[in-house]
Amino acid sequence: MTLSQISGHAGEWLRGAGPHSEIVISSRVRLARNLAGYPFVSRASSGQRQEVLRRCRDQIMSGRLGDDLLWVELPQSTPMDRQILVERHLISRQHANAGETLPRSVAIGGDETFAIMVNEEDHLRMQVLRCGMQLGEACKQINQIDDTLEGSLSFAFSSRFGYLTACPTNVGTGIRFSVMLHLPALRLTGEIDKVRRAARDMHLAVRGMFGEGSDALGDLYQVSNQTTLGRSEQELLRDFQQTVVPQIIAYEQQARQALVKQREAQLDDKIWRAWAVLTHARTISADEVLSFLSHLRLGVNLGRITSVDIPTINELFLLTQSAHLQKLSGMEMDPPTRRRVRADLIRQKLSRS
């Protein structure tokens, strides 16, 4: 498997399936781990980072996590390939940016349900991604990965504090739960602050599509826990499954019902304008696409548009991003060319639906 092979389609987590997939795009569970006996990445020498990478690679690629793994050495990959990994949520922006010079890598599971970053902020950042609301399933899978690696790698652990991490907020279990949510109705009704207030009260972080520092383009929001110290994995998982996500889903469902009952004409205007632009535009920017795709996705979920399906829309969220667009075209393009090629791709995809 190569980067070229995975970049032409959406990952498993964008299938548009799974529980509550009309609102919950994906579920992610991430674990931070550090090897005992080595300084954290920010304090380690180049030689120590290389040794950490070598030890981790030997265990990750041993076959015990599966035979169909892709190992990517970031310093040896192109800027476009690193950006593709960011767009697919397989590595962080920070990992991509520092990967040009520092010894950093990522291992990717065959269906992209899991990825393991080596030498990001911590020696290991393991994540599992699933479509829809599947935090429980993702948690089981990542615990299996963690147990497998811990059988041959000694992780830094304190009997008092738990797993030791570079960032104090990750100390303890080292686990982060997050869900990516599509919340167009809450934004259209001006009630998105409900989510922000609820998140603040429960000590959660609300970020954009690409995590920390990113905007909520396409009405896509990531909600995650901010701290792990003093709480067990099961407590954090229970909060997300039984309180956090159900509450946000209920807010969005209520907002959608309000739009249908009280602002039907304005709702349909948003949806059909999005359809008209996406199926007829000859040039379009990445930000415009995300906004229009958000309205189109809402229209499909509300049954206003039946000529396109959710997997196609989810795929377009990804394939219209800059690096994917250029990879599919087989060449680097300036912004005006990208806008034209992007519009062509969208018309082709929607005409086949």
HELIX and SHEET records of a PDB file:
HELIX    1   1 LEU A    3  ILE A    6  1                                   4    
HELIX    2   2 GLU A   12  LEU A   14  5                                   3    
HELIX    3   3 SER A   46  ILE A   60  1                                  15    
HELIX    4   4 LEU A   74  GLN A   76  5                                   3    
HELIX    5   5 PRO A   79  GLU A   87  1                                   9    
HELIX    6   6 ARG A   93  ALA A   98  1                                   6    
HELIX    7   7 LEU A  135  GLU A  150  1                                  16    
HELIX    8   8 PRO A  168  ASN A  170  5                                   3    
HELIX    9   9 PRO A  184  LEU A  188  1                                   5    
HELIX   10  10 ASP A  193  ASP A  201  1                                   9    
HELIX   11  11 LEU A  217  ASP A  219  5                                   3    
HELIX   12  12 GLU A  233  ASP A  239  1                                   7    
HELIX   13  13 PHE A  240  VAL A  244  3                                   5    
HELIX   14  14 VAL A  245  GLN A  262  1                                  18    
HELIX   15  15 GLU A  264  HIS A  280  1                                  17    
HELIX   16  16 ALA A  286  ASN A  301  1                                  16    
HELIX   17  17 ILE A  310  LEU A  319  1                                  10    
HELIX   18  18 SER A  322  SER A  329  1                                   8    
HELIX   19  19 PRO A  335  ARG A  352  1                                  18    
SHEET    1   A 8 LEU A  69  GLU A  73  0                                        
SHEET    2   A 8 SER A 105  GLY A 109 -1                                        
SHEET    3   A 8 PHE A 114  VAL A 118 -1                                        
SHEET    4   A 8 LEU A 124  CYS A 131 -1                                        
SHEET    5   A 8 VAL A  24  ARG A  33 -1                                        
SHEET    6   A 8 ILE A 175  HIS A 182 -1                                        
SHEET    7   A 8 LEU A 220  ASN A 225 -1                                        
SHEET    8   A 8 LEU A 204  ARG A 207 -1                                        
SHEET    1   B 2 PHE A 157  SER A 158  0                                        
SHEET    2   B 2 GLY A 162  TYR A 163 -1                                        
END                                                                             
